[in-house]
């Protein structure tokens, strides 16, 4: 097994753990305890509450560890192979979110997890190893950045006046596009840093583009959660991210496109399994745990 596979899965687990920790910390804040918190807007006071919460800080440290692990996985593997594996964040996030509650995962969720795992295994097994260090076409990278910024802006503009589910979906697609672009820039920055040192990285424009794109992706993701149902936002982001990353790998990084009827069919089937699994998993409801009979 290539080393980037367990590293990508570890990164997904760390990022999912970070989300679960920060969500629990946010629930302990004074903002979450207010009766009118649905109408209020969390501001600087809410941020101070979170900074003082040790669990929230642990969550951010876990997030940083996941980010660095993902960078290493991208350095060792191809963008078109690593980013689809990051979909497993959703697999880890669901059971982690139920820890400490009286809920259990529904049977539908387990079928969805099986479909996602089967799809990812098929995607990695049906095609030959992709080149980890293909030549980067900087002109195409600039065009890709412009196209993604324009498309995301159009999606955000189109969301105005729509129902919450549609708005969350459109914001989620925009966030997924920026997450994929952020992964591309992260791979390029990591490769440059490990090959030529940090001094060489800070002289390239893509290092600063990485900061802006990552910040934008986080903001779009939070807005997607805020404007509509969580399931719509999560589904849109987790489907768009690997799809856009695969396309960017082929168009910008020179990753060879699937060739041969067997490979194309395998990639198509894996895409159906992963997309269907993500769609089903995001809508799988948690069930109450059955009560144990009282002891005699």
C-alpha positions in Angstrom: 0.0 0.0 0.0 1.4 3.4 -0.9 2.3 5.6 2.1 0.0 8.4 1.1 -3.1 6.3 1.6 -2.8 5.8 5.4 -1.6 9.4 5.7 -4.6 10.7 3.9 -6.9 8.6 6.0 -5.1 9.8 9.2 -5.5 13.4 8.0 -9.3 12.9 7.4 -9.6 11.4 10.9 -7.8 14.3 12.5 -9.8 16.9 10.6 -13.1 15.1 11.6 -11.9 14.9 15.2 -11.2 18.6 15.1 -14.7 19.4 13.9 -16.2 17.3 16.6 -14.1 18.9 19.3 -14.8 22.4 18.2 -18.5 21.7 17.8 -18.7 20.5 21.4 -16.7 23.5 22.6 -19.0 25.8 20.8 -22.0 24.2 22.5 -20.5 25.0 25.9 -20.1 28.7 25.2 -22.4 31.4 26.7 -23.7 32.1 23.2 -25.0 28.5 22.8 -26.7 28.7 26.2 -28.7 31.8 25.4 -32.4 31.3 24.7 -32.3 33.6 21.7 -29.1 32.3 20.1 -30.9 31.4 16.9 -31.6 35.1 16.3 -28.3 36.5 17.5 -25.0 36.7 15.5 -21.9 35.3 17.2 -19.4 38.1 17.5 -16.2 38.9 19.3 -17.5 37.9 22.7 -18.4 34.4 21.4 -14.9 34.1 19.9 -13.4 35.0 23.3 -15.5 32.3 25.0 -14.2 29.8 22.5 -10.5 30.9 23.0 -10.9 30.4 26.7 -12.3 26.9 26.2 -9.5 24.3 26.4 -11.5 21.8 24.2 -11.7 24.4 21.4 -7.9 24.9 21.5 -7.3 21.2 21.4 -9.6 21.1 18.4 -7.6 23.7 16.6 -4.3 21.9 17.4 -5.9 18.7 16.0 -7.0 20.7 12.9 -3.4 21.9 12.4 -2.1 18.3 12.8 -4.6 17.2 10.2 -3.6 20.0 7.8 0.1 19.1 8.0 -0.7 15.4 7.6 -2.7 16.2 4.5 0.2 18.3 3.1 2.5 15.3 3.6 0.1 12.9 1.9 -0.2 15.4 -1.1 3.5 15.5 -1.3 3.8 11.7 -1.5 0.8 11.1 -3.7 -1.2 12.6 -6.5 -3.8 15.3 -6.0 -6.3 13.1 -8.0 -5.6 10.2 -5.5 -5.4 12.0 -2.1 -8.4 14.3 -2.3 -10.9 11.6 -3.0 -9.6 9.8 0.2 -10.4 13.0 2.2 -14.1 12.2 1.7 -13.6 9.8 4.6 -13.8 12.8 6.9 -17.6 12.3 6.6 -17.2 8.6 7.7 -15.2 9.6 10.8 -17.3 12.7 11.6 -20.6 10.9 12.0 -19.6 8.3 14.7 -17.4 10.9 16.4 -20.4 13.2 16.6 -22.4 10.5 18.4 -19.7 9.9 21.1 -21.2 10.6 24.5 -24.8 10.8 23.3 -27.6 8.3 23.6 -27.7 7.8 19.8 -26.4 5.2 17.5 -25.8 5.1 13.7 -28.7 3.9 11.6 -28.3 0.8 9.4 -28.5 3.1 6.3 -25.4 4.8 7.4 -23.4 1.6 7.6 -24.5 0.7 4.0 -23.4 4.2 2.9 -20.0 3.8 4.6 -19.6 0.4 2.8 -20.4 2.1 -0.6 -17.9 4.9 0.0 -15.1 2.4 1.0 -15.8 0.2 -1.9 -15.8 3.1 -4.3 -12.5 4.5 -3.0 -10.9 1.0 -3.1 -12.1 0.6 -6.7 -10.8 4.0 -7.7 -7.3 3.3 -6.3 -7.2 -0.3 -7.7 -8.6 0.2 -11.2 -6.0 2.6 -12.4 -2.2 2.6 -12.4 -0.2 4.7 -9.9 -0.5 8.3 -10.9 2.7 10.4 -11.0 3.3 12.2 -7.7 5.4 15.0 -9.2 4.0 15.9 -12.6 4.9 19.2 -14.2 2.8 22.1 -13.1 1.3 24.3 -15.9 1.3 27.8 -14.2 -0.7 29.4 -17.0 -3.4 26.8 -16.6 -3.2 27.2 -12.8 -3.9 31.0 -13.2 -6.8 30.3 -15.5 -8.1 27.7 -13.1 -8.0 30.1 -10.2 -9.8 32.8 -12.2 -12.4 30.3 -13.4 -13.1 28.9 -9.8 -13.3 32.4 -8.3 -15.8 33.5 -11.1 -17.8 30.3 -10.7 -18.0 30.5 -6.9 -19.0 34.2 -7.1 -21.8 33.2 -9.6 -23.0 30.4 -7.3 -23.1 32.8 -4.3 -24.9 35.4 -6.3 -27.4 32.8 -7.6 -28.2 31.7 -4.0 -29.9 35.0 -3.2 -33.6 34.7 -2.7 -33.6 30.9 -2.8 -34.8 28.4 -0.2 -32.4 27.4 2.6 -31.6 23.9 1.1 -30.8 25.4 -2.3 -28.6 28.2 -0.7 -26.7 25.7 1.4 -26.1 23.5 -1.7 -24.8 26.4 -3.8 -22.6 27.7 -1.0 -21.4 24.1 -0.4 -20.4 23.7 -4.1 -18.5 27.0 -4.0 -16.7 25.9 -0.8 -15.9 22.5 -2.4 -14.3 24.2 -5.4 -12.1 26.3 -3.1 -11.2 23.3 -1.0 -10.0 21.5 -4.1 -8.0 24.6 -5.2 -6.5 24.9 -1.8 -5.3 21.3 -1.9 -3.6 21.9 -5.3 -1.8 25.0 -3.9 -1.0 23.1 -0.7 0.7 20.3 -2.7 2.7 22.8 -4.7 3.8 24.8 -1.6 4.7 21.6 0.3 6.8 20.2 -2.6 8.6 23.5 -3.0 9.3 23.7 0.8 10.6 20.2 1.2 12.7 20.4 -2.0 14.2 23.9 -1.7 13.4 25.1 1.8 11.0 27.6 3.3 12.9 30.6 1.9 12.2 29.5 -1.6 8.5 29.0 -0.9 7.9 32.5 0.4 9.2 34.0 -2.9 6.5 32.3 -5.0 3.0 33.8 -5.4 1.2 30.5 -5.0 2.2 30.5 -1.3 0.2 33.6 -0.7 -2.6 32.4 -3.0 -2.8 29.4 -0.7 -3.4 31.6 2.3 -6.2 33.5 0.5 -7.8 30.4 -1.0 -7.8 28.5 2.3 -9.3 31.4 4.2 -12.0 31.8 1.5 -12.8 28.1 1.6 -13.3 28.1 5.4 -15.5 31.2 5.2 -17.6 29.7 2.4 -17.9 26.4 4.4 -19.1 28.2 7.5 -21.6 30.3 5.4 -22.9 27.1 3.9 -23.6 25.7 7.3 -25.3 28.9 8.4 -27.7 29.5 5.5 -29.4 26.1 5.3 -29.5 22.5 6.4 -26.2 20.8 7.3 -26.9 17.8 5.2 -27.2 19.9 2.0 -24.0 21.7 2.7 -22.0 18.6 3.7 -23.2 16.7 0.6 -22.4 19.4 -1.8 -18.9 20.0 -0.4 -17.9 16.3 -0.1 -19.0 15.6 -3.7 -17.5 18.8 -5.3 -14.2 18.7 -3.5 -12.8 15.3 -4.9 -14.5 15.9 -8.3 -12.9 19.3 -8.8 -9.5 18.1 -7.4 -9.5 15.2 -10.0 -10.2 17.7 -12.8 -7.5 20.1 -11.5 -5.0 17.2 -11.4 -5.7 16.4 -15.0 -5.9 19.9 -16.4 -3.2 21.7 -14.3 -0.8 19.0 -12.9 -0.7 16.9 -16.0 -2.2 13.8 -14.4 -3.1 11.4 -17.2 -6.8 11.0 -17.8 -8.3 7.5 -17.5 -7.7 5.5 -20.6 -9.2 2.2 -21.7 -12.7 1.0 -21.4 -12.0 -1.0 -18.3 -10.4 1.9 -16.4 -13.0 4.4 -17.5 -15.8 2.0 -16.4 -14.1 1.4 -13.1 -13.6 5.1 -12.4 -17.3 5.7 -13.4 -18.6 3.0 -11.0 -16.3 4.2 -8.2 -17.7 7.7 -8.7 -21.3 6.4 -8.5 -20.5 4.5 -5.3 -18.7 7.4 -3.6 -21.3 10.0 -4.6 -24.2 7.8 -3.7 -22.6 6.9 -0.4 -21.9 10.5 0.5 -25.5 11.5 -0.4 -27.0 8.6 1.6 -24.6 9.1 4.6 -25.4 12.8 4.9 -29.1 12.0 5.2 -28.8 9.0 7.5 -30.4 9.7 10.8 -29.1 8.7 14.2 -31.3 6.3 16.2 -31.7 6.1 20.0 -29.8 3.3 21.7 -32.0 0.5 22.9 -32.4 0.5 26.6 -31.0 -2.4 28.6 -33.4 -4.4 30.6 -33.2 -3.7 34.3 -31.0 -6.1 36.3 -33.0 -8.7 38.3 
